[in-house]
Amino acid sequence: MSTYEVSVRVSFSAAHAIPHGDGRMEKSHVHTWETTATFRSRSIDNEMGVVIDFLAVKTAMDAIASRLGGENLNDLDAFSAVTTSAENVAAHIAGELRRELPDQNLLYRLSVTEAPGCEAAYYPNET
């Protein structure tokens, strides 16, 4: 069976620090976080002919990026119970995106690149 897939990418700059293996916190540092939301569907909307409206996704992702951009992620309530690892940042953004979009179940994958060659992905519908 055929599957359609579309992705939307945004970036934002934010600081974070995660604990070293010995429990010490690393020094806070800034990344330009490249965030890619990928949506999958076996069908496309008959009216627009799309899996999901790029503009709606871009608007939602820009809103999320604006809330995170310029912040120290460690200071945000969203990360009070978890580290600000790329994996947890991806899960957080996926959750925010699913709340903001009407077609939330179409979100297949949310990836975050914190540095060139260093990417983490979260799959919200996998069990």
N, CA, C and O of each residue as an XYZ file, in Angstrom:
508
protein
N       0.839     -1.171      0.000
C       0.000      0.000      0.000
C       0.890      1.241      0.000
O       1.930      1.263      0.657
N       0.490      2.245     -0.717
C       1.254      3.491     -0.830
C       1.108      4.358      0.415
O       0.098      4.309      1.117
N       2.140      5.148      0.666
C       2.138      6.082      1.787
C       2.701      7.408      1.320
O       3.682      7.452      0.577
N       2.073      8.491      1.762
C       2.564      9.835      1.500
C       3.295     10.323      2.748
O       2.939      9.973      3.873
N       4.324     11.137      2.524
C       5.083     11.683      3.644
C       5.489     13.109      3.311
O       5.986     13.381      2.217
N       5.279     14.018      4.252
C       5.705     15.405      4.084
C       6.434     15.852      5.352
O       6.164     15.353      6.444
N       7.354     16.793      5.191
C       8.112     17.303      6.333
C       8.173     18.814      6.293
O       8.182     19.428      5.226
N       8.214     19.398      7.475
C       8.377     20.836      7.635
C       9.498     21.049      8.647
O       9.545     20.382      9.681
N      10.397     21.980      8.343
C      11.568     22.210      9.189
C      11.601     23.666      9.649
O      11.356     24.583      8.866
N      11.908     23.861     10.924
C      12.160     25.195     11.469
C      13.392     25.102     12.370
O      13.806     24.009     12.758
N      13.959     26.235     12.692
C      15.093     26.236     13.607
C      14.929     27.360     14.625
O      14.220     28.340     14.398
N      15.604     27.183     15.743
C      15.631     28.200     16.784
C      16.925     28.020     17.567
O      17.507     26.936     17.585
N      17.362     29.080     18.206
C      18.558     29.011     19.039
C      18.143     29.038     20.497
O      17.340     29.871     20.917
N      18.705     28.108     21.266
C      18.416     28.048     22.696
C      19.573     27.363     23.402
O      20.289     26.549     22.818
N      19.737     27.708     24.664
C      20.789     27.115     25.485
C      20.251     25.899     26.231
O      19.045     25.756     26.433
N      21.170     25.030     26.636
C      20.833     23.914     27.511
C      22.112     23.353     28.106
O      23.219     23.699     27.693
N      21.933     22.491     29.072
C      23.039     21.742     29.661
C      22.457     20.442     30.193
O      21.366     20.429     30.764
N      23.181     19.358     30.007
C      22.724     18.069     30.530
C      23.798     17.504     31.457
O      24.962     17.895     31.376
N      23.409     16.593     32.328
C      24.393     16.040     33.253
C      25.372     15.107     32.547
O      25.005     14.367     31.635
N      26.611     15.160     32.985
C      27.614     14.181     32.543
C      27.301     12.850     33.217
O      26.467     12.787     34.120
N      27.956     11.816     32.787
C      27.760     10.498     33.380
C      28.079     10.446     34.862
O      27.550      9.599     35.582
N      28.939     11.340     35.325
C      29.312     11.343     36.745
C      28.400     12.240     37.583
O      28.650     12.446     38.771
N      27.332     12.780     36.958
C      26.376     13.601     37.689
C      26.630     15.095     37.629
O      25.732     15.882     37.929
N      27.838     15.507     37.247
C      28.122     16.938     37.110
C      27.392     17.476     35.892
O      27.268     16.788     34.879
N      26.910     18.708     35.993
C      26.262     19.345     34.853
C      27.318     19.902     33.910
O      28.309     20.490     34.344
N      27.095     19.710     32.625
C      27.986     20.341     31.663
C      27.723     21.844     31.667
O      26.709     22.305     32.191
N      28.623     22.584     31.093
C      28.471     24.033     30.997
C      27.334     24.343     30.024
O      27.231     23.723     28.965
N      26.493     25.293     30.382
C      25.397     25.699     29.510
C      25.966     26.233     28.194
O      26.941     26.984     28.183
N      25.344     25.833     27.098
C      25.814     26.243     25.778
C      24.621     26.360     24.838
O      23.556     25.798     25.096
N      24.807     27.084     23.763
C      23.725     27.376     22.819
C      23.867     26.515     21.573
O      24.966     26.302     21.062
N      22.737     26.029     21.103
C      22.659     25.328     19.821
C      21.659     26.052     18.930
O      20.764     26.749     19.410
N      21.825     25.878     17.648
C      20.751     26.184     16.714
C      20.064     24.853     16.471
O      20.579     23.999     15.750
N      18.915     24.687     17.067
C      18.160     23.437     17.014
C      17.371     23.385     15.706
O      16.468     24.194     15.496
N      17.700     22.452     14.840
C      16.946     22.229     13.597
C      15.866     21.194     13.920
O      16.178     20.075     14.326
N      14.631     21.559     13.744
C      13.517     20.702     14.110
C      12.729     20.345     12.855
O      12.308     21.226     12.105
N      12.531     19.042     12.631
C      11.791     18.582     11.457
C      10.618     17.728     11.893
O      10.786     16.724     12.586
N       9.437     18.133     11.483
C       8.222     17.358     11.744
C       7.852     16.624     10.458
O       7.722     17.233      9.396
N       7.686     15.327     10.567
C       7.329     14.507      9.412
C       5.956     13.885      9.643
O       5.678     13.320     10.701
N       5.122     14.001      8.644
C       3.752     13.502      8.712
C       3.580     12.413      7.664
O       4.105     12.522      6.556
N       2.844     11.364      8.015
C       2.585     10.266      7.082
C       1.094      9.977      7.004
O       0.355     10.116      7.978
N       0.682      9.569      5.812
C      -0.708      9.171      5.622
C      -0.806      8.259      4.398
O      -0.048      8.394      3.438
N      -1.726      7.363      4.458
C      -1.977      6.489      3.299
C      -2.856      7.185      2.265
O      -3.013      6.692      1.148
N      -3.425      8.323      2.631
C      -4.290      9.047      1.700
C      -4.012     10.542      1.816
O      -3.373     11.006      2.760
N      -4.507     11.271      0.839
C      -4.392     12.720      0.888
C      -5.791     13.321      0.951
O      -6.764     12.721      0.496
N      -5.868     14.504      1.516
C      -7.128     15.218      1.631
C      -7.679     15.482      0.229
O      -6.960     15.993     -0.631
N      -8.927     15.144     -0.003
C      -9.511     15.309     -1.343
C      -9.680     16.768     -1.738
O      -9.568     17.100     -2.918
N      -9.944     17.641     -0.782
C     -10.174     19.048     -1.103
C      -8.880     19.767     -1.485
O      -8.826     20.436     -2.517
N      -7.845     19.635     -0.663
C      -6.575     20.321     -0.921
C      -5.592     19.459     -1.699
O      -4.697     19.983     -2.362
N      -5.750     18.153     -1.624
C      -4.801     17.262     -2.284
C      -3.487     17.126     -1.547
O      -2.445     16.901     -2.164
N      -3.528     17.262     -0.210
C      -2.321     17.210      0.604
C      -2.500     16.253      1.785
O      -3.620     15.903      2.156
N      -1.369     15.840      2.364
C      -1.415     15.057      3.602
C      -1.846     15.966      4.743
O      -2.744     15.633      5.516
N      -1.193     17.114      4.835
C      -1.489     18.122      5.857
C      -1.071     19.471      5.292
O      -0.148     19.559      4.483
N      -1.742     20.492      5.715
C      -1.490     21.840      5.214
C      -0.128     22.347      5.717
O       0.064     22.546      6.916
N       0.813     22.551      4.783
C       2.142     23.050      5.141
C       2.051     24.341      5.968
O       2.780     24.508      6.945
N       1.163     25.241      5.575
C       1.051     26.528      6.252
C       0.630     26.342      7.712
O       1.174     26.999      8.599
N      -0.326     25.460      7.964
C      -0.768     25.205      9.339
C       0.379     24.628     10.167
O       0.580     25.023     11.315
N       1.126     23.698      9.585
C       2.251     23.093     10.298
C       3.332     24.137     10.555
O       3.847     24.236     11.669
N       3.675     24.908      9.542
C       4.720     25.934      9.680
C       4.330     26.961     10.738
O       5.165     27.367     11.547
N       3.078     27.378     10.737
C       2.597     28.340     11.726
C       2.722     27.776     13.139
O       3.190     28.464     14.046
N       2.309     26.536     13.324
C       2.400     25.898     14.643
C       3.855     25.723     15.073
O       4.204     25.992     16.222
N       4.692     25.274     14.154
C       6.101     25.069     14.493
C       6.806     26.388     14.791
O       7.646     26.454     15.689
N       6.473     27.428     14.048
C       7.052     28.740     14.323
C       6.645     29.237     15.713
O       7.454     29.843     16.416
N       5.403     28.984     16.106
C       4.930     29.395     17.432
C       5.697     28.658     18.531
O       6.099     29.260     19.527
N       5.895     27.365     18.345
C       6.646     26.570     19.321
C       8.094     27.057     19.377
O       8.647     27.242     20.461
N       8.704     27.262     18.214
C      10.084     27.730     18.154
C      10.231     29.092     18.816
O      11.247     29.361     19.457
N       9.236     29.951     18.671
C       9.329     31.283     19.282
C       9.252     31.198     20.806
O       9.824     32.039     21.499
N       8.550     30.189     21.336
C       8.484     30.017     22.792
C       9.791     29.456     23.351
O      10.130     29.717     24.505
N      10.526     28.688     22.543
C      11.776     28.077     22.993
C      13.006     28.916     22.648
O      13.996     28.910     23.379
N      12.934     29.630     21.540
C      14.070     30.395     21.054
C      14.520     31.468     22.036
O      13.702     32.174     22.626
N      15.829     31.577     22.201
C      16.399     32.578     23.081
C      16.356     32.214     24.556
O      16.824     32.974     25.404
N      15.797     31.055     24.861
C      15.667     30.620     26.251
C      16.797     29.681     26.648
O      17.491     29.124     25.798
N      16.965     29.516     27.948
C      17.755     28.412     28.462
C      16.729     27.322     28.767
O      15.927     27.462     29.689
N      16.756     26.252     28.002
C      15.737     25.210     28.127
C      15.676     24.637     29.540
O      14.614     24.202     29.986
N      16.794     24.634     30.239
C      16.828     24.119     31.606
C      15.948     24.934     32.555
O      15.539     24.428     33.600
N      15.658     26.168     32.210
C      14.849     27.029     33.069
C      13.355     26.906     32.815
O      12.563     27.495     33.552
N      12.948     26.165     31.804
C      11.534     26.060     31.441
C      10.828     24.966     32.233
O      11.395     23.904     32.489
N       9.587     25.239     32.615
C       8.785     24.251     33.354
C       8.675     22.926     32.615
O       8.615     21.868     33.241
N       8.648     22.978     31.293
C       8.490     21.760     30.490
C       9.613     20.761     30.740
O       9.442     19.565     30.506
N      10.754     21.240     31.211
C      11.901     20.356     31.428
C      12.271     20.245     32.912
O      13.400     19.888     33.247
N      11.329     20.549     33.786
C      11.624     20.483     35.224
C      11.814     19.047     35.705
O      12.522     18.815     36.685
N      11.193     18.084     35.032
C      11.276     16.686     35.476
C      12.164     15.819     34.587
O      12.394     14.650     34.896
N      12.664     16.380     33.487
C      13.512     15.625     32.559
C      14.683     16.499     32.131
O      14.625     17.723     32.243
N      15.737     15.872     31.644
C      16.872     16.632     31.148
C      16.520     17.286     29.816
O      15.519     16.943     29.186
N      17.333     18.204     29.411
C      17.118     18.891     28.135
C      17.921     18.225     27.023
O      18.487     18.896     26.160
N      17.960     16.903     27.057
C      18.619     16.157     25.973
C      17.853     16.389     24.676
O      16.686     16.779     24.696
N      18.506     16.151     23.571
C      17.837     16.289     22.271
C      16.618     15.384     22.191
O      15.612     15.751     21.585
N      16.699     14.196     22.801
C      15.566     13.268     22.793
C      14.361     13.877     23.504
O      13.237     13.802     23.008
N      14.602     14.482     24.673
C      13.493     15.083     25.417
C      12.985     16.360     24.761
O      11.794     16.663     24.838
N      13.864     17.103     24.124
C      13.425     18.289     23.384
C      12.530     17.853     22.221
O      11.500     18.478     21.969
N      12.909     16.797     21.520
C      12.082     16.279     20.418
C      10.712     15.837     20.923
O       9.696     16.156     20.306
N      10.670     15.111     22.030
C       9.391     14.654     22.586
C       8.521     15.843     23.005
O       7.309     15.840     22.787
N       9.140     16.844     23.599
C       8.395     18.033     24.014
C       7.788     18.749     22.807
O       6.604     19.086     22.809
N       8.591     18.973     21.796
C       8.090     19.682     20.607
C       6.992     18.871     19.931
O       6.006     19.442     19.467
N       7.143     17.557     19.868
C       6.101     16.710     19.285
C       4.791     16.866     20.046
O       3.727     16.986     19.438
N       4.864     16.864     21.368
C       3.662     17.039     22.177
C       2.997     18.378     21.942
O       1.776     18.466     21.816
N       3.810     19.424     21.883
C       3.283     20.763     21.615
C       2.632     20.822     20.228
O       1.551     21.385     20.063
N       3.289     20.248     19.264
C       2.773     20.262     17.891
C       1.466     19.494     17.784
O       0.538     19.938     17.108
N       1.386     18.367     18.433
C       0.150     17.571     18.403
C      -1.003     18.316     19.052
O      -2.152     18.143     18.646
N      -0.718     19.149     20.061
C      -1.777     19.948     20.697
C      -2.249     21.079     19.778
O      -3.410     21.483     19.836
N      -1.363     21.579     18.945
C      -1.695     22.737     18.121
C      -2.321     22.402     16.767
O      -2.923     23.266     16.129
N      -2.180     21.162     16.334
C      -2.675     20.798     15.003
C      -3.929     19.931     15.082
O      -4.029     19.055     15.941
N      -4.872     20.171     14.197
C      -6.086     19.344     14.202
C      -5.823     17.903     13.764
O      -6.496     16.986     14.234
N      -4.860     17.693     12.877
C      -4.546     16.353     12.370
C      -3.370     15.770     13.141
O      -2.392     15.311     12.551
N      -3.475     15.794     14.463
C      -2.357     15.433     15.315
C      -1.880     14.009     15.132
O      -0.696     13.739     15.333
N      -2.747     13.092     14.761
C      -2.328     11.697     14.629
C      -1.504     11.435     13.380
O      -0.955     10.344     13.221
N      -1.410     12.411     12.498
C      -0.598     12.254     11.297
C       0.891     12.460     11.578
O       1.732     12.094     10.757
N       1.220     13.047     12.736
C       2.630     13.272     13.060
C       3.308     11.918     13.248
O       2.977     11.163     14.163
N       4.244     11.632     12.383
C       4.947     10.345     12.390
C       6.256     10.430     13.165
O       6.590      9.545     13.952
N       6.993     11.519     12.924
C       8.345     11.628     13.469
C       8.671     13.085     13.724
O       8.349     13.955     12.915
N       9.307     13.344     14.843
C       9.798     14.681     15.144
C      11.275     14.536     15.441
O      11.653     13.866     16.402
N      12.118     15.156     14.625
C      13.559     15.059     14.847
C      14.129     16.412     15.214
O      13.638     17.459     14.791
N      15.177     16.359     16.014
C      15.886     17.552     16.455
C      17.368     17.325     16.201
O      17.937     16.317     16.620
N      17.978     18.269     15.514
C      19.423     18.246     15.310
C      19.993     19.386     16.144
O      19.686     20.554     15.907
N      20.826     19.038     17.125
C      21.384     20.086     17.978
C      22.749     20.546     17.487
O      23.213     21.626     17.851
N      23.386     19.734     16.668
C      24.676     20.086     16.074
C      24.809     19.251     14.801
O      24.184     18.196     14.695
N      25.601     19.696     13.843
C      25.746     18.912     12.613
C      26.108     17.454     12.910
O      27.074     17.168     13.617
N      25.320     16.560     12.361
C      25.561     15.131     12.535
C      25.031     14.548     13.826
O      25.228     13.361     14.085
N      24.356     15.353     14.655
C      23.839     14.887     15.943
C      22.330     15.093     15.984
O      21.847     16.190     16.268
N      21.604     14.039     15.702
C      20.144     14.131     15.578
C      19.475     13.112     16.488
O      19.955     11.989     16.642
N      18.358     13.517     17.089
C      17.512     12.627     17.870
C      16.119     12.674     17.279
O      15.676     13.723     16.813
N      15.429     11.555     17.292
C      14.072     11.507     16.737
C      13.123     10.894     17.748
O      13.494     10.023     18.534
N      11.885     11.372     17.706
C      10.814     10.879     18.559
C       9.662     10.462     17.661
O       9.271     11.208     16.764
N       9.118      9.279     17.897
C       7.993      8.742     17.120
C       6.788      8.660     18.044
O       6.667      7.695     18.799
N       5.887      9.646     18.008
C       4.811      9.723     18.997
C       3.772      8.607     18.924
O       3.078      8.361     19.910
N       3.650      7.944     17.818
C       2.618      6.911     17.698
C       3.153      5.491     17.880
O       2.397      4.527     17.759
N       4.435      5.355     18.168
C       5.029      4.036     18.371
C       4.794      3.616     19.818
O       4.824      4.436     20.736
N       4.565      2.348     19.993
C       4.363      1.848     21.366
C       5.467      0.919     21.765
O       5.465      0.402     22.883
